[in-house]
Amino acid sequence: MSEILKALKERRSVRAYKSKSVPKDLLNIIIDAANNAPSGMNSQPWRFVIVEDDTLRKKLVDTAIPNAKKLLEPLKESDPERYELIMKRYKDLDDPVYYSAPAVIFVVGKGKYAALSCPLACQNMMLAAHSLGLGSCWVAFGAMVTDNDEIRQALELGDDEDIFGPIIIGYPEGATEPPEKRPPEVKWI
Ligand SMILES: Cc1cc2nc3c(=O)[nH]c(=O)nc-3n(C[C@H](O)[C@H](O)[C@H](O)COP(=O)(O)O)c2cc1C
Protein backbone atom coordinates (compact mmCIF):
# COMPACT_ATOMS: atom_id res chain seq x y z
CA MET A 1 0.00 0.00 0.00
CA SER A 2 1.33 3.50 -0.77
CA GLU A 3 2.42 5.68 2.14
CA ILE A 4 -0.47 8.05 1.55
CA LEU A 5 -3.07 5.26 1.49
CA LYS A 6 -1.55 3.85 4.67
CA ALA A 7 -1.78 7.26 6.33
CA LEU A 8 -5.39 7.66 5.21
CA LYS A 9 -6.23 4.30 6.79
CA GLU A 10 -4.21 4.73 9.96
CA ARG A 11 -4.82 8.38 10.93
CA ARG A 12 -7.06 8.61 13.98
CA SER A 13 -8.61 11.36 16.03
CA VAL A 14 -6.34 11.37 19.06
CA ARG A 15 -7.81 12.49 22.39
CA ALA A 16 -4.90 11.80 24.78
CA TYR A 17 -1.52 13.52 24.55
CA LYS A 18 1.84 13.59 26.26
CA SER A 19 2.69 17.00 27.75
CA LYS A 20 5.85 17.19 25.56
CA SER A 21 5.62 20.19 23.27
CA VAL A 22 5.84 19.85 19.51
CA PRO A 23 9.02 21.36 18.01
CA LYS A 24 8.43 24.50 15.92
CA ASP A 25 10.04 22.99 12.82
CA LEU A 26 7.45 20.17 12.85
CA LEU A 27 4.61 22.66 13.30
CA ASN A 28 6.00 24.62 10.35
CA ILE A 29 6.02 21.45 8.21
CA ILE A 30 2.37 20.89 9.18
CA ILE A 31 1.44 24.48 8.30
CA ASP A 32 3.24 24.15 4.97
CA ALA A 33 1.23 20.97 4.23
CA ALA A 34 -1.97 22.89 5.00
CA ASN A 35 -0.91 25.74 2.78
CA ASN A 36 -0.45 23.28 -0.10
CA ALA A 37 -4.07 22.15 0.04
CA PRO A 38 -6.23 22.80 -2.99
CA SER A 39 -8.40 25.90 -2.75
CA GLY A 40 -11.06 27.53 -4.91
CA MET A 41 -9.28 29.64 -7.57
CA ASN A 42 -6.06 28.94 -5.64
CA SER A 43 -7.31 31.63 -3.26
CA GLN A 44 -5.67 30.08 -0.16
CA PRO A 45 -8.41 31.72 1.93
CA TRP A 46 -6.78 30.81 5.23
CA ARG A 47 -4.40 31.91 7.91
CA PHE A 48 -3.22 29.97 10.92
CA VAL A 49 -3.07 30.84 14.62
CA ILE A 50 -1.05 28.44 16.73
CA VAL A 51 -1.89 28.63 20.43
CA GLU A 52 0.64 27.27 22.91
CA ASP A 53 0.21 29.89 25.64
CA ASP A 54 -1.24 28.37 28.82
CA THR A 55 -3.21 31.44 29.93
CA LEU A 56 -4.99 31.73 26.60
CA ARG A 57 -5.51 27.97 26.58
CA LYS A 58 -7.33 28.18 29.91
CA LYS A 59 -9.49 31.02 28.63
CA LEU A 60 -10.34 28.99 25.53
CA VAL A 61 -11.35 25.95 27.59
CA ASP A 62 -13.42 28.01 30.05
CA THR A 63 -15.23 29.72 27.17
CA ALA A 64 -15.82 26.64 25.04
CA ILE A 65 -17.13 24.30 27.77
CA PRO A 66 -20.46 26.04 28.57
CA ASN A 67 -21.09 26.67 24.86
CA ALA A 68 -20.36 23.04 23.98
CA LYS A 69 -22.57 21.76 26.82
CA LYS A 70 -25.45 23.91 25.59
CA LEU A 71 -25.06 22.56 22.07
CA LEU A 72 -24.89 18.97 23.33
CA GLU A 73 -28.08 19.26 25.38
CA PRO A 74 -30.44 17.87 22.65
CA LEU A 75 -28.23 14.76 22.44
CA LYS A 76 -29.56 13.78 25.87
CA GLU A 77 -32.83 12.78 24.13
CA SER A 78 -31.66 11.79 20.66
CA ASP A 79 -28.53 9.77 21.52
CA PRO A 80 -28.31 9.27 25.30
CA GLU A 81 -25.43 6.80 25.02
CA ARG A 82 -23.20 9.24 23.15
CA TYR A 83 -24.33 12.05 25.47
CA GLU A 84 -23.26 10.07 28.54
CA LEU A 85 -19.90 9.22 26.94
CA ILE A 86 -19.19 12.87 26.18
CA MET A 87 -20.37 14.05 29.61
CA LYS A 88 -18.06 11.50 31.23
CA ARG A 89 -15.18 13.07 29.31
CA TYR A 90 -16.26 16.49 30.58
CA LYS A 91 -16.21 15.18 34.15
CA ASP A 92 -13.00 13.16 33.95
CA LEU A 93 -10.70 15.42 31.94
CA ASP A 94 -9.04 18.72 32.92
CA ASP A 95 -9.46 19.82 29.33
CA PRO A 96 -12.29 17.97 27.58
CA VAL A 97 -12.23 20.38 24.63
CA TYR A 98 -8.59 20.43 23.45
CA TYR A 99 -7.60 17.28 25.36
CA SER A 100 -4.54 19.10 26.80
CA ALA A 101 -2.82 18.82 23.42
CA PRO A 102 0.32 20.99 23.41
CA ALA A 103 -0.64 22.83 20.20
CA VAL A 104 -4.01 24.13 19.06
CA ILE A 105 -4.11 25.45 15.52
CA PHE A 106 -6.99 27.68 14.47
CA VAL A 107 -7.50 27.78 10.73
CA VAL A 108 -9.04 31.17 10.10
CA GLY A 109 -10.83 31.49 6.79
CA LYS A 110 -12.29 34.40 4.86
CA GLY A 111 -14.20 34.83 1.63
CA LYS A 112 -16.45 32.76 -0.60
CA TYR A 113 -14.02 29.86 -1.02
CA ALA A 114 -13.23 29.45 2.68
CA ALA A 115 -16.01 27.01 3.60
CA LEU A 116 -14.97 24.48 0.98
CA SER A 117 -11.22 25.04 1.00
CA CYS A 118 -10.28 25.42 4.69
CA PRO A 119 -11.41 21.88 5.63
CA LEU A 120 -8.96 20.58 3.02
CA ALA A 121 -6.17 22.53 4.72
CA CYS A 122 -7.32 20.97 8.01
CA GLN A 123 -7.19 17.46 6.57
CA ASN A 124 -3.69 18.10 5.16
CA MET A 125 -2.60 19.17 8.64
CA MET A 126 -3.96 16.00 10.23
CA LEU A 127 -2.33 13.76 7.63
CA ALA A 128 0.97 15.64 7.84
CA ALA A 129 0.91 15.32 11.64
CA HIS A 130 0.27 11.60 11.34
CA SER A 131 3.17 11.18 8.93
CA LEU A 132 5.44 12.86 11.51
CA GLY A 133 4.39 10.49 14.30
CA LEU A 134 2.08 13.09 15.83
CA GLY A 135 -1.57 12.77 16.76
CA SER A 136 -4.26 15.26 15.85
CA CYS A 137 -7.97 15.87 16.06
CA TRP A 138 -10.40 18.38 14.59
CA VAL A 139 -12.19 19.75 17.66
CA ALA A 140 -15.17 21.77 16.47
CA PHE A 141 -16.25 22.45 20.05
CA GLY A 142 -12.95 24.27 20.43
CA ALA A 143 -14.16 26.83 17.90
CA MET A 144 -17.08 27.83 20.14
CA VAL A 145 -15.12 30.68 21.65
CA THR A 146 -16.06 33.56 19.39
CA ASP A 147 -18.41 35.14 21.95
CA ASN A 148 -15.38 36.10 24.04
CA ASP A 149 -13.89 39.46 23.02
CA GLU A 150 -10.48 38.78 24.58
CA ILE A 151 -10.19 35.60 22.54
CA ARG A 152 -11.36 37.36 19.37
CA GLN A 153 -8.66 39.95 19.98
CA ALA A 154 -5.98 37.34 20.63
CA LEU A 155 -6.87 35.50 17.41
CA GLU A 156 -7.28 38.88 15.66
CA LEU A 157 -10.55 37.49 14.38
CA GLY A 158 -12.31 39.85 11.98
CA ASP A 159 -16.10 39.95 11.55
CA ASP A 160 -15.61 38.56 8.04
CA GLU A 161 -13.58 35.58 9.26
CA ASP A 162 -14.57 32.10 10.44
CA ILE A 163 -12.73 29.46 12.40
CA PHE A 164 -12.17 26.01 10.86
CA GLY A 165 -10.92 23.26 13.11
CA PRO A 166 -9.21 24.03 15.40
CA ILE A 167 -6.81 21.16 14.91
CA ILE A 168 -5.04 19.95 18.01
CA ILE A 169 -1.60 18.41 17.62
CA GLY A 170 0.71 16.54 19.95
CA TYR A 171 2.48 13.31 20.78
CA PRO A 172 -0.16 10.61 21.36
CA GLU A 173 -0.43 9.08 24.82
CA GLY A 174 -1.18 5.43 24.12
CA ALA A 175 -2.89 3.96 21.09
CA THR A 176 -6.26 5.04 19.71
CA GLU A 177 -8.70 2.28 18.84
CA PRO A 178 -10.05 2.77 15.34
CA PRO A 179 -13.76 3.54 15.39
CA GLU A 180 -16.06 1.38 13.34
CA LYS A 181 -16.60 2.68 9.82
CA ARG A 182 -19.61 1.77 7.70
CA PRO A 183 -18.70 0.45 4.27
CA PRO A 184 -19.02 3.16 1.64
CA GLU A 185 -22.35 3.58 -0.08
CA VAL A 186 -21.49 3.57 -3.79
CA LYS A 187 -23.60 3.56 -6.92
CA TRP A 188 -21.96 2.55 -10.18
CA ILE A 189 -23.67 3.58 -13.39
C1 LIG B 1 -15.91 18.69 11.49
C2 LIG B 1 -15.41 17.82 12.61
C3 LIG B 1 -15.60 18.21 13.93
C4 LIG B 1 -15.14 17.43 14.98
N1 LIG B 1 -15.25 17.88 16.28
C5 LIG B 1 -14.80 17.13 17.29
C6 LIG B 1 -14.84 17.62 18.63
O1 LIG B 1 -15.27 18.75 18.91
N2 LIG B 1 -14.36 16.82 19.61
C7 LIG B 1 -13.84 15.58 19.35
O2 LIG B 1 -13.44 14.90 20.28
N3 LIG B 1 -13.77 15.09 18.09
C8 LIG B 1 -14.22 15.84 17.06
N4 LIG B 1 -14.10 15.38 15.77
C9 LIG B 1 -13.49 14.08 15.50
C10 LIG B 1 -14.53 13.04 15.12
O3 LIG B 1 -15.23 12.66 16.26
C11 LIG B 1 -13.80 11.84 14.46
O4 LIG B 1 -13.28 12.24 13.24
C12 LIG B 1 -14.72 10.65 14.26
O5 LIG B 1 -15.16 10.12 15.48
C13 LIG B 1 -14.04 9.53 13.46
O6 LIG B 1 -12.84 9.13 14.06
P1 LIG B 1 -11.47 9.14 13.24
O7 LIG B 1 -11.15 10.59 12.94
O8 LIG B 1 -10.45 8.52 14.15
O9 LIG B 1 -11.66 8.37 11.97
C14 LIG B 1 -14.52 16.17 14.70
C15 LIG B 1 -14.32 15.79 13.38
C16 LIG B 1 -14.73 16.60 12.34
C17 LIG B 1 -14.42 16.20 10.92
The ligand as an ORCA input file, in Angstrom:
! r2SCAN-3c Opt
* xyz 0 1
  C     -15.907     18.694     11.488
  C     -15.407     17.816     12.612
  C     -15.603     18.213     13.926
  C     -15.140     17.429     14.984
  N     -15.250     17.883     16.280
  C     -14.800     17.128     17.290
  C     -14.836     17.624     18.628
  O     -15.266     18.750     18.911
  N     -14.364     16.817     19.610
  C     -13.845     15.584     19.355
  O     -13.438     14.900     20.284
  N     -13.771     15.095     18.092
  C     -14.217     15.840     17.057
  N     -14.103     15.383     15.769
  C     -13.486     14.076     15.500
  C     -14.532     13.036     15.123
  O     -15.234     12.660     16.261
  C     -13.797     11.840     14.457
  O     -13.275     12.240     13.240
  C     -14.719     10.647     14.256
  O     -15.158     10.116     15.475
  C     -14.043      9.528     13.455
  O     -12.839      9.131     14.057
  P     -11.469      9.139     13.245
  O     -11.147     10.585     12.939
  O     -10.452      8.519     14.150
  O     -11.665      8.368     11.973
  C     -14.521     16.168     14.704
  C     -14.319     15.794     13.376
  C     -14.733     16.600     12.341
  C     -14.423     16.199     10.924
*
